[in-house]
Amino acid sequence: MCLFVQGGALQFRGLYVCNLDTQQALRLAGDGPELIDSAAVAAYFKYDSAAKEFKPLTADSLTPTTAAVVLHASKTKSKKKIGMR
């Protein structure tokens, strides 16, 4: 599953493996949060291979057809760098 940031267009943020039993996703690559649960997800998407685009799903949890998610703004981590003193 992909994690996207939505700011007009969807922007890739990370790649995750999903556990449908626990409704959690664990980060494999990227710079999103290490663990995502369904409470943090604002929108679910499926991939339409004919149209070659991601389309919204009318779901409220991870499903076998979930290809991507967008998190609530409050759940995305800051990109600010913290300097050493």
Secondary structure, DSSP 4 states (H G I P E B T S, - for coil): -EEEEESSSEEEEEEEEEETTTTEEEEEEESS-SEEEGGGEEEEEEEETTTTEEEE---SS--TT--EEEE-GGGSPP-PPPPP-
